[in-house]
Amino acid sequence: MKVKIYLPLFFLGFSFGCKKPTRVDVLTEGNYTGVLVITNSMKSVPVTHPISISLKDGKFNITPNANLIPFGGKGTYTFKNKIGYFTDDGVWTADFDWNMILKGEYDIRSSGVDLTLRKRSGIKAGFSSASYATIDYEYILKRSN
């Protein structure tokens, strides 16, 4: 009788002990390709833009894309407690959505291969979030090297 109880418990414990973590929660250097997804709460379909980003030695570089404004971008980044802090070095015109520039704070989810950067935004005091559209900016990337 004891064998019947211990055998399933052994296999259950063994199966939990062998699982690999799916998240590494680090910002791994390398080249990434994917999309910038812009989701507007007032529209049913998000807007996507293809994008390529290189992360190395605390610096990022976005490969220029002639069909996307801003055209490219480069700057520095740091990473702490699952949050990425990006500073863009570019000088930009005022004729596009500046939230598309990789700058500010981003929540980071990473598996070592897949990388998601989601722009953090705080609600401004005095404004009701229910009366305004919300727009989210998220980079969904896969390591290419």
C-alpha angles and dihedrals in degrees: 000000000000091000091057090055098042096046096062091042090052093052092044092052091044093052092052092048094055100053116113119223113258094203126052096179095214132114103241117204118238144085118308133189128189141095141305106226118202113193119192117192089217094057127063097214123054121227116239131196125187112240141178122202132184119204118192137147094349093310131106130201125189113209108240115256115193091205094056131072115235088050095213136317144209138190144114135302141190130193129213133157095351092309124112120207113204128189118190118212096198131111110225138192119237099241101098143044105289091201086076088070111097097242136117130032124335132185107231128213116179140169094184089261103040118054128188122187114190117188113239116225130181126208111249117238114259095027125103111223089209093065098052136061116253121221122197126197118203132171111209107192142170124205110250100191 
